Amino acid sequence: MTLIRVKGFKIFKDRHGKPRCYHRKTGERIDLEKAPLGSAGFMAEVARIGAAQEKVAAKPGTLGSLIKAYREHTAFTDLAPQTQADYQKVLNYLKSIEGTDLKRFETPLIVRIRDKAAEKKGRRFGNYVKAVLSLLFAWGAERGHMRGNPAQGIKDIRRKKGAAEANRPWTDAERAAVLEAAPPHIKIPVALMMFTGLGPKDALTLPKASYRDGEISTSRAKTGEPVFWPVPLPLAMVLAAAPEHPAPTLCANSEGKPWTLSGFRASWRPIRVQLEKAGRVQPGLTLYGLRHTVAVILREIGHDERTIADALGQRTIEMARHYAKGADLAPKMRAVVASLDAELARRGVKTDPEKRQPLGGDA
C-alpha cells in the first residue's frame, strides 16, 4: 500500500492487513472499499468530514464564510468528485487566510497570494489558486456576497523561457518503446491512454461494459462529458491479446484487481526510468502527456478544435487548443495554400509566378 498521510486522519492496516482510515477527532470511518485511498471519492470524503467539523460559523463577510457558503451550494456539491477534490486542495491551502475580510481582496492582494502559492508549490499550483479564487469570487458576486470579482483578468504566471513543458506529447519512437517494454497489466492501460486520449483515471476505471463491438462509450470522471471512440487497430490488437481477469474494469493489475491511480503510477515509474537510462525515451514523459499526444496528432491531420474537444471529452475548445499546442501544422498549411492557389486560379485571380504579387500592384 502506498503511504498516504492526510492531516487529521489516522490511516493504517488492521491485523488482517486491510487498510483502515478514521478521523482522529470524531472517530468517523471512511469506507476504503467504496472510496480507495488517494481516489477522488476518498478526497471528497475527507472534505465532507472536514467541513462537518466546522462547529463555529465563519465570521460573516470573510473569505471563510464565502468558502463555507460555496461548499454547501449545488455549484460545488454537483461537481464530479475529482473536481471537488481538486478545488478542495486549494481551499485547504487558503485556510490560513479564511478570516480575511472580503473587502480586502483586491487585485494586488490576489497576485501576492498567487505568487506565494507558486513559490511554495510551483507555478501550476499558483495559477490554479488564482483560478479557484476567481471562480469563488464570481460565484459570490452573483449572490451578493461581494462587489464584483477582483480576480477577473489576472493573468497566469508564465512558464519560464526554455523550461520543460509539462505533460509534453510523446514521440512516435517513445510510444513504440513503451509498448514494447511494458508487461500486459501496464501495457493495456497505457495503450488505452495512447490511442483514445483518456486520462489516467478514466482509463484505469473504465468498466468492461464500456468496451463493446470494437467501440468505447464512456464519460469523463472530472466533467461528466461523454466520450465515444471506435477503437483504433493498434489498441484493438492490444485488447485482443489481453489476459482475462475477474476485475469489473477493463484494466487490472498483476493480481487481477482494479488499479488505483497511485498503484499504477508506482508500477509505471520503474519502466519509465529504465527506458530513460537506456536512452529509448527522453526525460519528462508523463501519462497525461498521452492525452496531449492524441490532441496534437488530431490537429496535425487537420481536425478542428471543436472536434478535438469532443474527442477528448472537453466542454470548451479552449482546453482542446491547450492540448493541441505544439502540433506541426506545416504539412496541413502547405496543402491549404495549394488548394487556395488552385481556387484563385479557377476564379481568374492570377499572380506573378516570380514575385507572387498580384498583377497590377506596386512595381
Summary of the structure (lengths in Angstrom):
residues: 363
radius of gyration: 24.9
end to end distance: 76.1
largest distance: 90.2
contacts: 990
relative contact order: 0.08
helix: 50%
strand: 8%
